[in-house]
Amino acid sequence: MTQTKRNIAIIGSGLVGSLLAIYLRKYGHTITVFDRRPDIREVEFSGRSINLAMSNRGWKALKEVNIDEEIRKIGIPLDKRAMHVIGKAEYYQKYGKEGEAIWSISRGVLNKKMIDLAENAGVEFRFEEKVWDVDLPNAQVFTGETEKGEWKAYDFDLVFGCDGAFSRVRHKMQRRSRFDYSQDFIDVGYKELTIPPNADGTHKLDRNSFHIWPRGQFMFIAMPNLDGSFTCTLFMPFEGDVSFESIKTKEDAKHFFGTYFPNVKNDIENLMQDFFKNPTSAMVTMKCYPWTYWDKVALVGDSAHAIVPFYGQGMNAGFEDIYVLNSIIQEQGDDWEAIFKNYQEVRKPNGDAIAELSYRNFIEMSSKTADPMFLLQKKIEKRFSEKYPEKWIPVYSRVTFSDRPYSEALAIGDFQEKIMQEVMAMPKIEEKWDSIEVENKILKALEMGH
């Protein structure tokens, strides 16, 4: 598909902005990426991250522009959860079928790589150049050192806002009539911590697992890096009995890690140091509509639909935005008004669905993964889906190992959950969970549902 060459601005040099730049360069457009931050290839990464979990949707978007193999070199496949429950031996839960895995990739390492690949494709990056304003009808971008200082004006044909949950581009769109916007912070924050490698560079925990320490109101996760370390994230309420606010001294931190995470006590010194050095970050779900302004401006990724990170789908959803946008370009050719209209209509319901799924997964990961009845329910589902793979795909697999719409995964997941609630209410379910009676009950409910 050929397009008339356009002069395009992308605001934000993060993962979504960099990948979008690579896609649009394929059509021969002139691409300029603006970012208020310095070039991350030249600065130390900030200790404000969660390792990324690349899954099917992300890989599909990378494959379309032939960079997937390059990115696989900087990731580690994780085919299971490793559960660390107090009073129990560590145990494992397989994610999907044989060969299905999510990939742990450091956000900083991936972002640097994506900027390199975009530059190699002929994209111009303008770091430390903050966009203060966008003239939406004319696709004009204004940058400057300060809000009150002198601004530079740039003229473009199209502007893409890829500048995250607190997007400057969206902020400008919000001032227009009939623009819907909501943001919802959860009362749980997160802090990045590190478990260093063994002296010989090997990992201290299983390197092909996503490690979870579920503790009800809070939890700790660890994802492996290529250098033998683990990037860990502590999710915990901001205030309350056990909270970020309640840990004031090194002694408090030592007691906290020793009590709740006894199997990482050898790394307590390191964890405590990170605890007081790294910032505590907030998490927000952000929804808005419309995502576009005529044939001039569009929001992509977090600027259109920021979500909490508990399904590992934030980046994957942003990459899928780009894949879908590209498919629509292939159909619509040069009609940017039709492209943008179609793009937001297709993606908005899926943005809302993954926001809901991500929030629910937070509840599941922090409290339910240690609940015996929840684990039994998952065991029944797994057994049934192995026997009838065409009748039952677990919702996690629909989200993570498929590229069907998120909205479909949410609707089918709700239907399946209703069936499972009836199954779990059966008398003596613990004894007959693998019986033909249970199997028939599920089959009958599925028939009635269709």
N, C-alpha and C positions, 0 to 999 in steps of 0.2 A: 504493500500500500504506500503510495507516495503522497506526501503532504506538501503544501506550500510552506517554504521555509519561514519560520517565525523566530522572533527574538524573545526568549522566555526567561523570566526570573523565577528562581526557586528560593524561598526564604527558609533557611535551616539546613545545616550540613550534616544532620544526623543520619541514621540508617535509611529512613524513608526518603529524605531529600536526596541523598547520594544515589540510591537505586533509581529513583524517578529520573534523575539527571542522565543516568546511563541509558535508560529506556528511550528518553526523548532525543538523545543524541543520535540514536539509530535512524531517526527520520531526517537527520541533517540539520535540526534546529540549532540555533546559537543559544547556549545555556550559560547563565551566570547564577552562581549560588552565593547568597549572602549569609553570613553568620556573625552574630555579635561577639562570639567567643574567639579566642585564639585558635590556631590550627592545632587540633589535638595530637597531631603527629609530632609536635614539638614541645608538648607539655606533659607532665605526669598526670595520669588519670585520677579523678577526684575522690575515690572512695565513697561514691554515692550511686551504687549500681547493684543490680541483681544480674547474675549471669543469664544469658539468653538461652531459651530452649527452642531451637529451630525445629519445626516439624513440617509435615507435608506441604502446607500452603506456602511456607517460606521457600522451601526447596524448589517448588514448582515455579515461583516467580524468578528465582535466581537462574534456573535452568533455561528459561525463555530467552535470557540474554547471555547464555553460555558462561556463567561465572560460578555455577554450583560446585564444580570439581575443585576450583581454586579455593572456595570457602570451606569445603570439607576438610582441607588440610589443616585448618585452624580450630577444628571442633573435635569433640569426643562423643561417640554414641552412648546413650544411656538407655538400656532396655528394661529397666525396672526401678521401682522405689525400694530403698532400704529403710525399714522402719525401726526407729530406736525408741522403744517404749520402756518406761521405768519398770523394773521388776521382771522384764522378759528378755530373752536372748534376741539379738538383732534378727529380723526376718525380712523376706523379700516379697514384693508384689510385682509380677510381670505387667508391663504396660499394655501390651497388645499381643498379637500373634507372633510366631517365630520370625525374627528378622525385622520387627517393627521397633523403632527406637526414636527418642528425641535426641537432639544434639546439644551438648553444653558448649557454648561459645562465649568468650569474654567480650562484653560490649565494646570496651576500648579497642581491643585487637581487631574486632570486626569493623568498627567504624573507620579505623585508620586504613584498613584494607580497601573498604568501599570507596573512600576518598581517592586513594591511589588509582583504583580501577576507573573511576569517573574522570580523573585528570588525564589518564592515558587515553580515554575516549575523546578528549578535546573539550572537557568542561572547564570553565573558569571559576575558581573559588575566590571569594573576597571575604577573608576573615577579618575579625575586629572591625566590622562595618555594620553597625546596628541600624535596622530598619525601624524608623519611628512612625511612619505613616504610609498608607497606600491610597492613591486616588483610584477607587474601584472602577468607575466608568471608563477611565483612560489608561488603566494598567500602568500607572506611574508609581514609582517607588522612591521614597525619600529617606536618605540615610544621613547620619551625623554622629558626632562624638557625644553630644548631650542633647537632651530634649529642648533646652532653651537656646542652644547654640545655633550655628549656621548649618543648614541642611543642603545636601546635594540631591538633585532630582535626576532620575533615570527613566527613560521612556521604554516600555516593553509592549509586546503584543499580548502576552499572557503572563499571569502571576500565579504561582502555586504556593500556598501556605503549608509548609512542612515543619513549622516551628513549635510543635509540641502542645501540651495541655494548656499552656498559658499564652497561646498564639497571638502575636501582634496583628496578624492578618485577620484572624477571626474577630479580634477585639474591634477592628474597624467595621467588619460586617455586622457586628452586634448592634451598631448604632442605627442600622436601617430598620424601617418599619417591618413588622411581622417576621422578625427573626427570633426563633425559639432557642432558648439557651438554659441549661441547668448544670450545676455542678454539685457533687455530693461527696464530701470527705468522709472516710470511715475513721472511727476513733482509735484506729491502730496505726502505728508508725513503723518504719523499718530502719535498720542500721546495718551497714555492711561490715563484716568481720572477715578474718582470714585464718585458715589453718595452713601453716607452711608445710612444705614437703619434708620427707625423711632426709637424713644427711646424704643419702645416696641418690636423692632426686625422685624417689618413688612416692606414691600416694599413701597416706596414712589410713585411708578408708578405701573401700572397694571403688575402683576408678570408673566402672561402667554403671554406677547407680546414682539416682537422685536421692540424696539422704534427707530424711525428715525426722525431726524430734517433735511429735505432736504433744502439746501440753494444755489442751483445752482453750484457755483464753489467749494463749501465745504459742509460738512455735519457732523452731530454728531449722533452717535448711542449709544444705551444702552441695555445691556443684563443682566438679573437677575442672582444673585447668591443665594445659599441656605441660607446664613446668613442674607438675607434681603437687601444687598447692590446691586448696579448695577455696572458692569464693563462697562465704557463708552469709546468710541474711537472718537477722533476728527480727521477727515480727511480734510486736507487743503493744498493749494499750499505752497511750501517752500518759494517762493518769490512772491512779487506783492502787490497790494493795501490791500487786506485782506489775510494775510498769516502768517505763523509762524514767519517769519522775521520781520513783521510789529508790532508784539506784544512784546514790550521790557520791559514794566514796569507793576507793579500790577494794576495801573490805566488803562493802555491799556487793560489788561485782563478783568478787571471789566466791562469796557465799552463794550468790545466785547461780553462777555457772556450776559450782561444785554440787549444789543441791539438785538442780534440774537436768544437767547434762553431764552426769558423772563420767561418761566414756570419752569426754574431750578434756578431762581435767589436766592432762599433760600439756595442753596448749593454752591453759588459763592465762598465763602471763601475756601471751600474744593477743588473746581475745580481749583481755582487760585494756591493754594499750589501745587497740582499735576502738573499743567501746567509748573511751573518752576522747579519742582523736577525731573519729568520723562523725559527720552530722547525723541527726535523726531526721528522716524525711517523711513527708506525709503522702498519702495515696488518695487519689480522687477519681471518681467516675464523672466524665464530662460528656454531655450530649448537646447537640445543636442541629438546627435545620433552618434554611437550606445550607448546603455545603458549597454552593457555587454562586457566582454573580454573573448573570448573562453568559457571554462567551469570553469573559475576561479573566476571572479569578476562581480558583478552586482550592478547597482544603483537602489534605490527604493525611492519613495516619492519625496520630494523637490529637492534632489540631481540630479534627472533625469528631473524634470518638475516643477520648482517653478512657482507659479501663484500669481496674486494679490488676496486679500481676499474677493472680493465683491460678490462671490456666496456662500461663506461659504463652499467651497468644497476642500480646500487644504488638510486637514486631511482625509476627506472622499475619495479623489482620492488616497492618499497614502495607506490608508487601503484597497482600492479596488485593488491596485497593488498586495498587499500581498495575497488577496483572489484569484485573477486570477493566480498568481504564484503557489499557492498551488494546484489549479485545474489542472494546467499543470503538476506539480509533480505527481499528481494522475494518469495522462495519460502516462507520459514518464518514470516513475520509476526512474532508476538510471542514465539516460543519461543526465548529467548536461549541456552538450553542446546544446542538443536539447531543454532542458527546457529553458535555457537562450535565445536561438534564438527565440523560440516561444513566450516567455514572452515579449520581446521587440517589436516584430512585432505586437502583439495584442494590447499592451498598448500605443505605441508611438502615433498613430492617435488620441487616446482618450485624451492623455496628451495635445496635440496641441488643440484639440477641447475645453477642459475645460478652457484652457488659454484664448482663444478667447471669450468664453461665460462670463468669469469672468471680463474681461476688459469691455465688453459691459454692464455688469450689474452695473459697477461703474457709467457709463454715465446715466443709467436708474435711479439708486437710488438717485444720487445727484441732477439731474435736472429734469428728466421726471416725477418722482412720484408726483410732485406738478403741473403738466401741465394738464389742464382740458381735452384737446383732447386725451392725452395719457390715462387718467383715463377712458374716454368714450370708447376708443379702448379696454381697459382691461375688461370693463363692457360687451361689445358686445361679446368678446371672452369667458368670463365666462358664459354668458347666453347660447351661442351656445354649449359650451362643456358640460354644464349641460343637455341640451336637446339631444345632440348627443355625448355621452361620448366615443363611439367607433370610431368616426370620428375625434375628436379634443381633444388632450391633450395639455394644455399649456406647453410651453418650460420649465417654472420654475418647473412644476410638473414632467416633463420628467427627469430633472436633479436631483431634490431633493427627489421625492417620488417614484422613479423607479430605477431599476438597469440595464436598457437598456444602450448600449454604449453612451458615451458623444458625439461621432462623429455623431451618429444617431440623438440625440437631437438637435445638431447644424444644421444639414442638414434639418430636418423637421421644425425646428424653422424658418429658412430662408425662406422656402417655405410658411409657414403660415404668416410670416410678409409681404410677397409680396401680398398675398390675402388681408390682413388687410389694406394695403396701398390703394388698389383699393376701398375697402369698405369705408374707411375714406374720400375718394375723392368724394363719392356720394353727390349730392346736398341735402342740408337740413338733413344731417346725424344726427344732434343733435335731430331733431324732430322724425325721424323714425328709430332710432337705434334698437328698439325692434320689428320691423315690419317683416312680412313674406317676404317682398321684399329683405331685408338685408339677411335674412336666406337663401333664394333661391340663392342669389348671391354667398354666401359662399359655398353652396352645389354644385353649378355648377362649381365653380373654383376648388373645391376638386376633382370632377369627371374628369375634364380636366387634372388635375395634375397627376392623377393616370393613 
